[in-house]
Amino acid sequence: MKKTAFLIGLAAALGFSGTAQAIDWDWKGDVRYRLQEDAYYQGANKDNSFRQRIRVRFGFQTWINEELTAGVRLATGKTSDPVSRNQTLGDGFGAKNILLDEAWFSYHPMFLNGEVNLLLGKRATKYTFNRVH
């Protein structure tokens, strides 16, 4: 509850009002299936095992106004693996996990000419840290 109140207060302080509308929606998603072979060596003996893997990701990012952008992405995966979104198929027809992979707000004030970007929330590392040239 405290985190929610903090985010609402921060959004109000940054000038976000209930009248803002998301104008530009950028939807993204992908599905990948693969048959993966893993080789295990025990001395001179080689053992192969095969497993079916799937990854599904679906999300969007939207431009709310000149200073505020937001995004959300859902993905398959295991809660014990923070890096990979691959899910091993097995266990008959058992349900698989869908996780909140990304949820973020990006504030880039116009009075600083877009040179400063405040990112709040969870986002993939490769999209978060940009090298400045």
CYANA upper distance limits for C-alpha pairs under 8 A (distance plus 0.5 A):
  1 MET  CA      5 ALA  CA      6.74
  2 LYS  CA      6 PHE  CA      6.58
  3 LYS  CA      7 LEU  CA      6.70
  4 THR  CA      8 ILE  CA      6.71
  5 ALA  CA      9 GLY  CA      6.57
  6 PHE  CA     10 LEU  CA      6.52
  7 LEU  CA     11 ALA  CA      6.54
  8 ILE  CA     12 ALA  CA      6.73
  9 GLY  CA     13 ALA  CA      6.65
 10 LEU  CA     14 LEU  CA      6.64
 11 ALA  CA     15 GLY  CA      6.97
 11 ALA  CA     16 PHE  CA      5.74
 11 ALA  CA     17 SER  CA      8.34
 12 ALA  CA     16 PHE  CA      5.68
 12 ALA  CA     17 SER  CA      6.94
 14 LEU  CA    107 TYR  CA      8.50
 16 PHE  CA     20 ALA  CA      7.36
 16 PHE  CA     68 LEU  CA      8.49
 20 ALA  CA     64 ILE  CA      7.05
 20 ALA  CA     65 ASN  CA      7.63
 21 GLN  CA     64 ILE  CA      6.21
 21 GLN  CA     65 ASN  CA      8.04
 22 ALA  CA     62 THR  CA      6.55
 22 ALA  CA     63 TRP  CA      6.28
 22 ALA  CA     64 ILE  CA      4.72
 22 ALA  CA     65 ASN  CA      7.82
 23 ILE  CA     62 THR  CA      7.60
 23 ILE  CA     63 TRP  CA      6.58
 23 ILE  CA     64 ILE  CA      6.55
 23 ILE  CA     65 ASN  CA      8.26
 24 ASP  CA     62 THR  CA      5.96
 24 ASP  CA     63 TRP  CA      5.82
 24 ASP  CA     64 ILE  CA      7.96
 25 TRP  CA     60 PHE  CA      7.22
 25 TRP  CA     61 GLN  CA      6.54
 25 TRP  CA     62 THR  CA      5.06
 25 TRP  CA     63 TRP  CA      7.39
 26 ASP  CA     60 PHE  CA      5.89
 26 ASP  CA     61 GLN  CA      5.81
 26 ASP  CA     62 THR  CA      6.57
 27 TRP  CA     58 PHE  CA      8.31
 27 TRP  CA     59 GLY  CA      6.47
 27 TRP  CA     60 PHE  CA      4.82
 27 TRP  CA     61 GLN  CA      7.24
 28 LYS  CA     58 PHE  CA      6.39
 28 LYS  CA     59 GLY  CA      5.95
 28 LYS  CA     60 PHE  CA      6.29
 29 GLY  CA     56 VAL  CA      7.97
 29 GLY  CA     57 ARG  CA      5.65
 29 GLY  CA     58 PHE  CA      4.62
 29 GLY  CA     59 GLY  CA      6.71
 30 ASP  CA     55 ARG  CA      8.42
 30 ASP  CA     56 VAL  CA      6.33
 30 ASP  CA     57 ARG  CA      5.91
 30 ASP  CA     58 PHE  CA      7.17
 31 VAL  CA     54 ILE  CA      7.90
 31 VAL  CA     55 ARG  CA      6.25
 31 VAL  CA     56 VAL  CA      5.04
 31 VAL  CA     57 ARG  CA      7.14
 32 ARG  CA     54 ILE  CA      6.07
 32 ARG  CA     55 ARG  CA      5.66
 32 ARG  CA     56 VAL  CA      7.03
 33 TYR  CA     52 GLN  CA      7.92
 33 TYR  CA     53 ARG  CA      6.30
 33 TYR  CA     54 ILE  CA      5.02
 33 TYR  CA     55 ARG  CA      7.16
 34 ARG  CA     52 GLN  CA      6.47
 34 ARG  CA     53 ARG  CA      5.83
 34 ARG  CA     54 ILE  CA      7.01
 35 LEU  CA     50 PHE  CA      7.26
 35 LEU  CA     51 ARG  CA      6.35
 35 LEU  CA     52 GLN  CA      5.15
 35 LEU  CA     53 ARG  CA      6.75
 36 GLN  CA     50 PHE  CA      6.08
 36 GLN  CA     51 ARG  CA      5.84
 36 GLN  CA     52 GLN  CA      6.68
 36 GLN  CA     53 ARG  CA      7.48
 37 GLU  CA     48 ASN  CA      7.11
 37 GLU  CA     49 SER  CA      6.23
 37 GLU  CA     50 PHE  CA      5.05
 37 GLU  CA     51 ARG  CA      7.14
 38 ASP  CA     48 ASN  CA      6.17
 38 ASP  CA     49 SER  CA      5.80
 38 ASP  CA     50 PHE  CA      6.80
 39 ALA  CA     46 LYS  CA      7.12
 39 ALA  CA     47 ASP  CA      6.16
 39 ALA  CA     48 ASN  CA      5.01
 39 ALA  CA     49 SER  CA      6.99
 40 TYR  CA     46 LYS  CA      6.24
 40 TYR  CA     47 ASP  CA      5.46
 40 TYR  CA     48 ASN  CA      6.68
 40 TYR  CA     49 SER  CA      8.46
 41 TYR  CA     45 ASN  CA      6.22
 41 TYR  CA     46 LYS  CA      5.07
 41 TYR  CA     47 ASP  CA      6.63
 42 GLN  CA     46 LYS  CA      6.93
 42 GLN  CA     47 ASP  CA      8.24
 51 ARG  CA     88 THR  CA      7.33
 51 ARG  CA     89 LEU  CA      7.80
 52 GLN  CA     88 THR  CA      6.33
 52 GLN  CA     89 LEU  CA      5.90
 52 GLN  CA     90 GLY  CA      8.18
 53 ARG  CA     86 ASN  CA      6.66
 53 ARG  CA     87 GLN  CA      6.00
 53 ARG  CA     88 THR  CA      5.06
 53 ARG  CA     89 LEU  CA      6.32
 54 ILE  CA     86 ASN  CA      6.09
 54 ILE  CA     87 GLN  CA      5.76
 54 ILE  CA     88 THR  CA      7.00
 54 ILE  CA     89 LEU  CA      7.57
 55 ARG  CA     75 ALA  CA      7.85
 55 ARG  CA     76 THR  CA      6.36
 55 ARG  CA     77 GLY  CA      7.96
 55 ARG  CA     85 ARG  CA      6.47
 55 ARG  CA     86 ASN  CA      5.29
 55 ARG  CA     87 GLN  CA      6.61
 56 VAL  CA     75 ALA  CA      6.06
 56 VAL  CA     76 THR  CA      6.05
 56 VAL  CA     85 ARG  CA      8.33
 57 ARG  CA     73 ARG  CA      7.43
 57 ARG  CA     74 LEU  CA      6.26
 57 ARG  CA     75 ALA  CA      4.80
 57 ARG  CA     76 THR  CA      7.24
 58 PHE  CA     73 ARG  CA      6.08
 58 PHE  CA     74 LEU  CA      5.87
 58 PHE  CA     75 ALA  CA      6.92
 59 GLY  CA     71 GLY  CA      7.95
 59 GLY  CA     72 VAL  CA      5.92
 59 GLY  CA     73 ARG  CA      4.35
 59 GLY  CA     74 LEU  CA      6.49
 60 PHE  CA     71 GLY  CA      6.07
 60 PHE  CA     72 VAL  CA      6.12
 60 PHE  CA     73 ARG  CA      6.86
 61 GLN  CA     69 THR  CA      7.72
 61 GLN  CA     70 ALA  CA      6.03
 61 GLN  CA     71 GLY  CA      4.39
 61 GLN  CA     72 VAL  CA      6.93
 62 THR  CA     69 THR  CA      6.23
 62 THR  CA     70 ALA  CA      5.96
 62 THR  CA     71 GLY  CA      6.72
 63 TRP  CA     68 LEU  CA      6.99
 63 TRP  CA     69 THR  CA      5.08
 63 TRP  CA     70 ALA  CA      7.21
 64 ILE  CA     68 LEU  CA      5.99
 64 ILE  CA     69 THR  CA      6.00
 64 ILE  CA     70 ALA  CA      7.82
 65 ASN  CA     69 THR  CA      7.64
 66 GLU  CA    110 MET  CA      7.88
 67 GLU  CA    106 SER  CA      8.49
 67 GLU  CA    107 TYR  CA      6.03
 67 GLU  CA    108 HIS  CA      5.45
 67 GLU  CA    109 PRO  CA      5.84
 67 GLU  CA    110 MET  CA      6.91
 68 LEU  CA    105 PHE  CA      7.53
 68 LEU  CA    106 SER  CA      6.20
 68 LEU  CA    107 TYR  CA      5.30
 68 LEU  CA    108 HIS  CA      7.03
 69 THR  CA    105 PHE  CA      6.26
 69 THR  CA    106 SER  CA      5.54
 69 THR  CA    107 TYR  CA      7.16
 70 ALA  CA    103 ALA  CA      8.15
 70 ALA  CA    104 TRP  CA      6.08
 70 ALA  CA    105 PHE  CA      4.83
 70 ALA  CA    106 SER  CA      6.56
 71 GLY  CA    102 GLU  CA      7.66
 71 GLY  CA    103 ALA  CA      6.15
 71 GLY  CA    104 TRP  CA      5.90
 71 GLY  CA    105 PHE  CA      7.16
 72 VAL  CA    100 LEU  CA      8.29
 72 VAL  CA    101 ASP  CA      8.15
 72 VAL  CA    102 GLU  CA      5.70
 72 VAL  CA    103 ALA  CA      4.91
 72 VAL  CA    104 TRP  CA      7.17
 73 ARG  CA    100 LEU  CA      6.82
 73 ARG  CA    101 ASP  CA      5.91
 73 ARG  CA    102 GLU  CA      5.35
 73 ARG  CA    103 ALA  CA      7.11
 74 LEU  CA     98 ILE  CA      7.05
 74 LEU  CA     99 LEU  CA      6.11
 74 LEU  CA    100 LEU  CA      5.29
 74 LEU  CA    101 ASP  CA      5.68
 74 LEU  CA    102 GLU  CA      7.45
 75 ALA  CA     85 ARG  CA      7.05
 75 ALA  CA     98 ILE  CA      5.99
 75 ALA  CA     99 LEU  CA      5.85
 75 ALA  CA    100 LEU  CA      7.08
 75 ALA  CA    101 ASP  CA      6.29
 76 THR  CA     85 ARG  CA      6.00
 76 THR  CA     86 ASN  CA      7.16
 76 THR  CA     87 GLN  CA      6.85
 76 THR  CA     96 LYS  CA      7.77
 76 THR  CA     97 ASN  CA      6.13
 76 THR  CA     98 ILE  CA      5.09
 76 THR  CA     99 LEU  CA      6.48
 77 GLY  CA     81 ASP  CA      7.88
 77 GLY  CA     84 SER  CA      7.31
 77 GLY  CA     85 ARG  CA      4.75
 77 GLY  CA     86 ASN  CA      5.94
 77 GLY  CA     87 GLN  CA      5.65
 77 GLY  CA     96 LYS  CA      8.40
 77 GLY  CA     97 ASN  CA      6.47
 77 GLY  CA     98 ILE  CA      7.11
 77 GLY  CA     99 LEU  CA      7.22
 78 LYS  CA     82 PRO  CA      8.18
 78 LYS  CA     85 ARG  CA      7.65
 78 LYS  CA     86 ASN  CA      8.47
 78 LYS  CA     87 GLN  CA      7.49
 78 LYS  CA     97 ASN  CA      7.08
 78 LYS  CA     99 LEU  CA      8.49
 79 THR  CA     99 LEU  CA      8.27
 81 ASP  CA     85 ARG  CA      8.35
 87 GLN  CA     96 LYS  CA      8.08
 90 GLY  CA     94 GLY  CA      8.15
101 ASP  CA    122 LYS  CA      8.13
101 ASP  CA    123 ARG  CA      8.01
102 GLU  CA    121 GLY  CA      8.23
102 GLU  CA    122 LYS  CA      5.67
102 GLU  CA    123 ARG  CA      5.38
102 GLU  CA    124 ALA  CA      7.42
103 ALA  CA    121 GLY  CA      6.19
103 ALA  CA    122 LYS  CA      5.77
103 ALA  CA    123 ARG  CA      6.98
104 TRP  CA    119 LEU  CA      7.45
104 TRP  CA    120 LEU  CA      6.01
104 TRP  CA    121 GLY  CA      4.72
104 TRP  CA    122 LYS  CA      6.10
104 TRP  CA    123 ARG  CA      6.89
105 PHE  CA    119 LEU  CA      6.36
105 PHE  CA    120 LEU  CA      5.72
105 PHE  CA    121 GLY  CA      6.93
106 SER  CA    117 ASN  CA      7.07
106 SER  CA    118 LEU  CA      6.16
106 SER  CA    119 LEU  CA      5.02
106 SER  CA    120 LEU  CA      6.87
107 TYR  CA    117 ASN  CA      6.16
107 TYR  CA    118 LEU  CA      5.52
107 TYR  CA    119 LEU  CA      6.92
108 HIS  CA    112 LEU  CA      8.39
108 HIS  CA    114 GLY  CA      5.90
108 HIS  CA    115 GLU  CA      7.98
108 HIS  CA    116 VAL  CA      6.33
108 HIS  CA    117 ASN  CA      5.04
108 HIS  CA    118 LEU  CA      6.85
109 PRO  CA    113 ASN  CA      7.52
109 PRO  CA    114 GLY  CA      6.51
109 PRO  CA    116 VAL  CA      7.57
109 PRO  CA    117 ASN  CA      7.98
110 MET  CA    114 GLY  CA      6.20
112 LEU  CA    116 VAL  CA      7.05
123 ARG  CA    127 TYR  CA      7.65
123 ARG  CA    128 THR  CA      7.07
124 ALA  CA    128 THR  CA      6.90
125 THR  CA    129 PHE  CA      6.86
126 LYS  CA    130 ASN  CA      8.37
